């Protein structure tokens, strides 16, 4: 056990399995007291709630000599978000670190997707981050210290076959990260975003669903040529934890509003969207001008998105 996060209080949502579990354990191993939040249900995020996943992670942390307790609220409501943060404050006295990791999956092609399926994913990924961050940030502001890490996905930029709701929610998390980083910086609170490449319950279920329709899932690079066990070994969910713990430490006080990718042993800092090339003229462009100039300038070499 380390002490780089000694006396820090952390909340990790969706920590009963996968990426969240690894993060919760890693934070505890550095001395943080951890609230392990997990609704415990199926991958839709709303059905068959269970206390078992969160309880098992709490047991693991305690067996390692750490301090943790469980919370079973859903992040998909304001009341749930408040209860999750209040669990930390009522039990440990404060909240220093928040990892918004809870996620769900409602895959459907856009022309078949129902408003309910769209809303269900937005509620957990995007609204859930808001519902937990709002009360946490209010308290961190009083303490003049805080670390918020949002777990997004590479699908925010690449898109994902049969998952427009998921991609949109994860892209929204980065905008949410940037806005919060600007607003909270003056209070010594940093807000950053992680895009993990990991073989989780959600990603593996989605990949199997796509394969069953005769397609190939391509969000994990090279995964289509691997067996399930090979994918799980190369893209282990725990590989995301070290960078999250680092961003939660005092050493990362100067890192605010950034996106990091993780994949196996690789960690990368991604740039924010910026112009690749530009064209200029005096005044407004006319359509005829764009029809003539675009193929040899901005649109030159652009390819259609890859179809899995």
C-alpha positions in Angstrom: 0.0 0.0 0.0 1.2 3.5 -0.9 0.4 6.9 0.7 0.3 9.3 -2.2 -3.4 9.7 -1.6 -3.4 9.4 2.1 -6.4 11.2 3.7 -8.0 11.7 0.4 -11.6 10.6 -0.1 -12.6 9.2 -3.5 -15.8 8.2 -5.2 -15.7 5.9 -8.2 -19.0 5.3 -10.0 -19.6 2.1 -11.9 -16.8 0.5 -9.8 -18.3 -2.9 -9.3 -16.7 -4.3 -12.5 -14.2 -3.6 -15.3 -12.5 -0.2 -15.5 -14.1 1.2 -12.4 -13.1 -1.8 -10.2 -9.5 -1.4 -11.2 -9.5 2.3 -10.5 -11.2 1.9 -7.1 -8.6 -0.7 -6.0 -5.7 1.4 -7.3 -6.9 4.5 -5.5 -7.2 2.5 -2.3 -3.8 1.1 -2.7 -2.4 4.6 -2.6 -4.2 5.4 0.7 -7.5 6.9 -0.5 -10.7 5.9 1.3 -13.0 4.9 -1.5 -16.8 4.8 -2.0 -17.4 2.0 -4.5 -20.6 2.9 -6.3 -22.4 0.4 -8.6 -26.0 -0.1 -9.4 -25.0 -3.7 -10.1 -27.5 -4.4 -12.9 -27.4 -5.6 -16.5 -25.5 -3.6 -19.1 -28.6 -1.6 -19.9 -27.9 0.2 -16.6 -31.5 0.1 -15.3 -32.6 -3.5 -14.7 -31.8 -6.3 -12.2 -30.1 -4.1 -9.6 -27.7 -6.0 -7.3 -25.5 -5.1 -4.4 -23.1 -7.9 -5.1 -20.6 -6.2 -7.5 -19.9 -3.2 -5.3 -19.8 -5.4 -2.2 -17.2 -7.7 -3.8 -14.9 -4.8 -4.7 -15.2 -3.4 -1.2 -14.2 -6.8 0.2 -11.2 -6.9 -2.2 -10.0 -3.5 -1.0 -10.4 -4.3 2.6 -8.5 -7.6 2.1 -5.7 -5.5 0.7 -5.7 -3.4 3.8 -7.6 -0.4 2.4 -10.7 1.4 3.4 -13.9 1.3 1.3 -17.6 1.2 1.5 -20.3 0.5 -1.0 -23.0 2.6 -2.5 -25.7 1.2 -4.8 -27.5 4.3 -6.2 -28.0 4.8 -9.9 -26.2 7.8 -11.3 -29.1 8.4 -13.7 -31.0 10.7 -11.3 -30.2 13.9 -9.4 -31.2 12.1 -6.2 -28.8 9.2 -7.0 -25.9 11.6 -7.6 -26.6 13.5 -4.4 -26.7 10.2 -2.4 -23.5 8.9 -3.9 -21.6 12.1 -2.9 -23.3 12.2 0.5 -22.2 8.7 1.2 -18.6 9.9 1.0 -19.3 13.0 3.1 -21.4 11.3 5.7 -19.0 8.4 6.1 -15.6 10.0 5.6 -16.2 13.7 6.1 -15.5 15.1 2.6 -15.0 14.3 -1.1 -11.7 15.0 -2.8 -11.7 12.7 -5.9 -14.5 11.9 -8.2 -14.2 9.4 -11.1 -17.3 9.4 -13.3 -17.0 5.9 -14.8 -20.5 4.5 -14.7 -21.8 3.4 -18.1 -24.4 1.4 -19.9 -25.2 0.1 -23.4 -28.3 0.2 -25.5 -27.0 -0.7 -29.0 -29.3 -0.1 -32.0 -28.9 1.3 -35.5 -29.9 4.9 -35.7 -32.9 4.3 -37.9 -34.3 1.7 -35.4 -33.2 3.5 -32.2 -36.1 4.6 -29.9 -36.1 7.8 -27.9 -36.0 5.7 -24.8 -32.8 3.9 -25.9 -31.2 7.2 -26.7 -32.2 8.7 -23.3 -31.2 5.7 -21.3 -27.5 6.0 -22.5 -27.5 9.8 -22.1 -28.9 9.5 -18.6 -26.1 7.2 -17.3 -23.0 8.5 -19.2 -23.6 12.2 -19.5 -26.4 13.1 -17.1 -24.7 10.7 -14.6 -21.5 12.7 -14.7 -23.4 15.9 -14.2 -25.5 14.6 -11.4 -22.4 13.5 -9.5 -20.1 16.4 -10.4 -22.5 19.1 -9.4 -22.7 18.2 -5.7 -19.0 17.1 -5.6 -17.8 20.3 -7.2 -19.8 22.5 -4.7 -17.9 20.8 -1.9 -14.5 20.8 -3.6 -14.9 24.5 -4.2 -15.2 25.0 -0.4 -12.1 22.9 0.2 -10.2 24.6 -2.6 -9.0 21.2 -3.8 -10.4 18.5 -6.0 -9.8 16.0 -8.8 -12.5 15.0 -11.2 -11.7 12.4 -13.9 -14.3 11.5 -16.5 -14.1 8.1 -18.3 -15.0 8.6 -21.9 -14.2 6.5 -25.0 -12.4 6.6 -28.3 -15.8 6.1 -29.9 -16.4 9.8 -29.1 -14.2 10.6 -32.1 -14.3 7.4 -34.2 -18.0 6.7 -33.9 -19.2 3.2 -33.2 -21.3 0.8 -35.3 -24.8 0.5 -33.8 -24.0 3.0 -31.0 -24.7 6.6 -31.9 -26.2 7.1 -28.5 -23.0 5.8 -26.9 -20.7 7.8 -29.1 -22.7 11.0 -28.6 -22.7 10.6 -24.8 -19.0 10.0 -24.7 -18.3 13.0 -26.9 -20.5 15.1 -24.6 -18.3 14.0 -21.7 -15.3 15.7 -23.3 -17.2 19.0 -23.7 -18.4 18.6 -20.1 -14.8 18.1 -19.1 -13.5 21.2 -20.8 -16.3 23.4 -19.5 -15.8 22.2 -15.9 -12.0 22.6 -16.2 -12.5 26.2 -17.0 -15.0 26.9 -14.3 -13.2 25.1 -11.5 -9.6 25.8 -12.1 -9.6 28.9 -9.8 -10.5 26.6 -6.9 -7.6 24.3 -7.4 -9.8 21.6 -8.9 -8.7 19.8 -12.0 -11.0 18.0 -14.5 -9.6 15.6 -17.1 -10.9 12.9 -19.4 -9.7 9.4 -20.2 -10.5 7.4 -23.4 -9.6 3.8 -22.5 -9.2 1.0 -24.9 -10.4 -2.0 -22.8 -12.1 -5.3 -23.1 -15.0 -4.6 -20.6 -18.4 -6.2 -20.2 -19.9 -3.4 -22.3 -17.3 -3.5 -25.1 -17.2 -7.3 -25.4 -21.0 -7.6 -25.3 -21.3 -5.0 -28.1 -18.6 -6.7 -30.2 -20.4 -10.0 -29.9 -23.7 -8.4 -30.9 -22.1 -6.8 -34.0 -20.4 -10.1 -34.9 -23.7 -11.9 -34.6 -25.1 -9.6 -37.3 -22.3 -10.6 -39.7 -20.2 -7.4 -39.0 -16.9 -6.8 -37.4 -16.4 -4.5 -34.3 -13.3 -2.3 -34.8 -13.2 -0.1 -31.8 -10.3 -2.0 -30.3 -7.4 -1.9 -32.8 -6.5 -5.4 -34.1 -9.1 -7.1 -31.9 -10.9 -8.7 -34.8 -7.9 -11.0 -35.4 -7.7 -12.1 -31.8 -9.6 -14.6 -29.7 -11.7 -13.4 -26.8 -9.1 -14.4 -24.3 -6.3 -12.6 -26.3 -8.4 -9.4 -26.5 -9.1 -9.5 -22.7 -5.4 -9.9 -22.0 -4.2 -7.2 -24.4 -6.9 -4.7 -23.4 -7.2 -5.3 -19.7 -9.5 -2.9 -17.9 -7.0 -2.4 -15.1 -4.5 -0.8 -17.6 -6.5 2.5 -17.2 -6.1 2.8 -13.5 -2.5 4.1 -13.2 -3.1 7.3 -15.2 -6.3 7.9 -13.3 -4.5 7.6 -9.9 -1.7 9.9 -11.2 -4.2 12.6 -12.2 -5.7 12.4 -8.7 -2.4 13.2 -7.1 -0.9 16.6 -6.2 1.8 15.9 -8.9 -0.9 16.5 -11.6 -2.0 19.9 -10.3 -1.0 21.5 -13.6 -3.0 19.1 -15.8 -6.5 20.4 -16.4 -9.0 20.0 -19.2 -7.0 17.3 -21.1 -7.9 14.0 -22.8 -5.6 11.0 -22.3 -6.0 7.7 -24.2 -5.0 4.4 -22.6 -4.5 1.0 -24.4 -2.5 -1.8 -22.8 0.8 -0.3 -21.9 0.3 2.8 -24.0 -0.8 6.2 -22.6 -1.2 9.1 -25.0 -2.1 12.8 -24.6 -4.6 13.8 -27.3 -4.8 17.3 -28.8 -8.1 19.1 -28.8 -9.7 19.5 -32.3 -7.8 22.1 -34.3 -7.6 23.0 -38.0 -5.7 20.7 -40.3 -5.7 23.1 -43.2 -7.6 26.1 -44.3 -8.7 28.1 -47.3 -9.2 31.9 -47.3 -10.8 34.6 -49.4 -12.1 38.1 -48.9 -15.7 37.9 -48.0 -18.1 34.9 -48.1 -17.5 31.8 -50.1 -19.9 31.0 -52.9 -21.1 27.4 -53.5 -19.7 27.5 -57.1 -16.3 28.4 -55.7 -16.4 25.6 -53.1 -17.5 23.1 -55.8 -14.4 24.0 -57.7 -11.8 24.4 -55.0 -12.7 21.9 -52.3 -11.7 18.7 -54.2 -8.1 19.9 -54.5 -7.8 21.6 -51.1 -9.8 20.8 -47.9 -11.4 17.6 -49.3 -8.3 16.3 -51.0 -7.5 12.8 -49.8 -10.5 12.5 -47.5 -12.0 9.1 -47.3 -15.5 8.0 -46.3 -15.7 6.6 -42.8 -14.8 2.9 -42.6 -17.7 0.6 -42.5 -17.2 -2.4 -40.2 
